[in-house]
């Protein structure tokens, strides 16, 4: 094991005290004991069904799972939410909403409020969650943690604090997807830099930011349509 991997608790103890309790979905590792007891000791031939995460049977057509059928982590914004945002934000100018009634505009404003609140509710990952993700990635790619080569302990802690501080603005499901991608695709011996950690999810981050900005713009357009002037959000 690369030097320093077992010391993550020591390196991060100074920044863990500043983290808040996580409201993210519990790790699947919590269910380890229950899932192991339900697995057969010997492999059996596929019968065309498999047990899903919830225990229900799902069709597999008698085939083993591969990278095409393996379940993916869910998107932060649901498909229905994306479709609703797309439908609403097709209106981009005051002229485009002139034909709408006041009731229709009010209804759209209510929907925008709900969607904006939903996007604003995404909380950043906790320090503990970031520490586990970094530690597990370092184990898989056989790398030291960032700053492990620094001779000064304070410098090592400062590097890890910088990672924790920057990554803590990213919601855990997004960050989890980034680290999952890196586990499968990272080819180098050094631990990825922050920009490289965020690279697998930058498109989704930009998409969500664009959704939010478009909703804000539509809100202003509708207020001009209803009130004749812009209402600050």
N, C-alpha and C positions, 0 to 999 in steps of 0.2 A: 504493500500500500504506500503511495507517495507520502513523503513526510508532511506532517501538518494536518492531514485529513481528520485524525482523531482529536484534534485540538479545536474544532470549530466552536465547541461550547465555551472554551476559554477565550477564544478570539472575539466572540460575539456577546459575551456576558455584559459588557458595558453598554451595548446598544439595545439588548433585549429589554432592559428595564424601561425603555421609552416606548415600547410597542403597546398597542391597544389590543384588547381581546378580539379575536377574529370572529366575523359573522359569516365566513365562507363555508361552503359545504365541507363536512368532515372528510378527512382523507380516507381512501378506500382501505388503507392499511388497518384501520380500526376494526374492520370486519374480518381480519385474517383468521382468527380462531374459529369463527363460525363457518367460514367457507371451507376451510381445510377438512373439517369433519364430515362435510357432505360430499366430498369427492371420492370416487371409487379408487381402490388401491391399484387396480390394474386397468390399462386402457381397454375400452370396449369399442366395437365397431359402431360407426355412426348410424343412427336410425332415421336420419332426416330431420331431427329436431335437436336443439341445444337449449341449455338453461340460460336465460337472460339474466341481467344484473338483478332484476326484481324477483327472480326465481321462476318466472313464466317461461314456457317453451316457445322457441322461435324456430321457424323453418330454416334449414340449411341445405336442403336438397341432397342430403346424404354426403355432403362434402365438408372437409375441414375448413376452418376459417383461414383466410389469407389477408394480405394487405388491402385487398379490394373490398372485403366484407367485414373487416375489423371495425368495430365501432369507434367513432371519433368523438373527441371532446365537444360538447355543445357550444354553439356560438353565444357570445355575450348578449347580442340582440337577437330575439327570436325571428323566425321567418314571417310570422304574422305581423310583428312590429315593423319589420323592414317593408313589407308590402303596404302597410298603412302609411308609413312615412313617405314612401314613394308616391302613393296616391295623393296625399296632401300636398307635397312639395312640387307637384307638377304645376301648381299656381305660383308664378314667380314675380308677377307685376300687379300693380293696382288695376290695370286694364283687364288682366285675366280674371279678376274676381268681380268685375263690375256687374256681371249678369247674375251673381249669386244674391239671394235674399239675405236680409239681416239675420234671420233665424239660422240659415245655413252657415253664415260667417261665425255666428256665436257658437254653433256646434263645433266647427273646425277649431275655434280658439280653445274650447274645452278639451278637445282631443290633443291639441298641441301642448296644453298645460300638463296633461297626464304623461305624454311621451317625454317631454323635457324633464319632468320630475323623475321619471324612470331612468333616463340617461344620466342625470345628475346624482343618482343614488349609488352608482358603482363606486365602492370603496376600495382604496388601495390595499395591496397585500400587507400582511403583518410581517414584522421582522422575523418571527419564528418560521413563518411560511417561506420567506425568502431564504433563510438559513438552510432549511431542509432541502429546498430545490437546488441551491448551490452545492451543498454537500453531496447530494445524490448524483448530480451531474459530474462533479469532480471524480467520484468513484467510478462512474461508467467510462469516462474518457481517460482515466488514469492520469489525472493532472492534480497539481497542487492548487489550493485555493488562491485567489488573487492576493498578492502581497506576501505570500508565504516565504518568498526569498529575501524579503527585507530583513536585515539584521536587527533592526530596532523594533521592539514589541509595539511601541506606540505607532510606528509607521504602518505595521501590519494591521493594527486595529483601525487606523485611519482609512486605509484602502477598503476594508470591509464595511466601514461606516458609510463610505461614499456609495458603494454598491447598494447597501440597504436603503439609504436615503433616496437615491434616484429611482430604484425599482419599486419603492413603497408607494409611488404614485400610480402604479399600474394595477388594475384589478387582478385578483388571484387567478380567475379562470383564464384570462389572457396570458398571464405570466406562466402558468402551468403549461399552456399550449406551446409557448416559446421554448421552454426547457425540454418538453417532450420532443420537439423537433430537433433540438441540439443534441439530445442523446442519440438520435438515429443518424444525424448527418455531420456532426462536428468531426473534422479530420486532423486537427492539430493537437500538439502536446500541451500547449498553453491553454489556460482557462480563457474563454471568450471575454472580450471587453464588453462594456455595457451596451455600446451601439450594436455589437454583434448579437447580444442576447435579445435585443429588441427587434432586430431585423426580420425574423420570421413572422412577427405580428404587426409590422409597421403598416401594412396595407389595411388590415382590419381596424387599427387605431385611427388611421386617416379617414376610413369610411365612416366610423362612428362620429368622429369630429365633424365631418362634412354633413352628416345627418343632423347633428345638433345645430350647426350654423344655419342650415337650410330651414329648420323649424323656427329659429329665431327670426330669420328674414321674413318668413311667411307670417309670423305673428305681427310684425310691423306693418306688412302689406295689408293685412286684414283690419288692423286698427285704423289705418289711413282710410280704408274703404268705409268703415263704420262711423268713425268720428271725424274724419276729414283732416286728421293730424296724427303724428306718431305718438304712441304711448310708450314711455320707457319701460323696459322689461325688468 
